[in-house]
């Protein structure tokens, strides 16, 4: 069983819980996932099974889509609803969907974001959340992110809560984005809800689907290696001439999918061999 299972992770579960349950259900040792979701978050978690685990680094680079909520007027130590409240501020009375959208628009495009202390990033071999729990704070370097779409869904005036949708690059922390949006609105806030609705081409509507390896890259060019000697040469690092434009391709031998390759300068180069 080699491919990707699209899971709709429930709130309260860790991403590792999903991996563990998948190993048990399919009796498969090689199981991983794309893009960790915190326990309080729900939504799309692509689970890699069998030989698909070799594709993890390649698939990690996909953009992601989320629906999130910001509770205005309070901030927490973790940036989400699980942390202790550390600050309160008045929420401006003149907020409405139009001026909130104007602020959201300021986050479009490439920006820099400082990773939160409560994250799994490592500094000097220690995870930031471990340092944070010991009461310390360390300097973190800003990281470049890209937000291609961000739109308000609604503003709940009675609860002072914003619901919005965002499409962003890998490595974007929605907790930090939510805090930064609140600051731009002249108040403070924390992320009260998070649901991931898409990872690359994998959508929440695909939940429960199993996608075989060769179907994951169905839009790639298909290339066939036509004899054993040529295959052996290629697997040992050799390059094969193909008169195609530079592109990713699916490699086949004897009608069997064997991996992903790159064609550069009319040469097929080894990339990921399954």
Order of alpha helices (4+ residues) and beta strands (2+ residues): beta-alpha-beta-beta-alpha-beta-beta-beta-alpha-beta-beta-beta-alpha-beta-beta-alpha-beta-beta-beta-alpha-beta-alpha-beta-beta-beta-beta
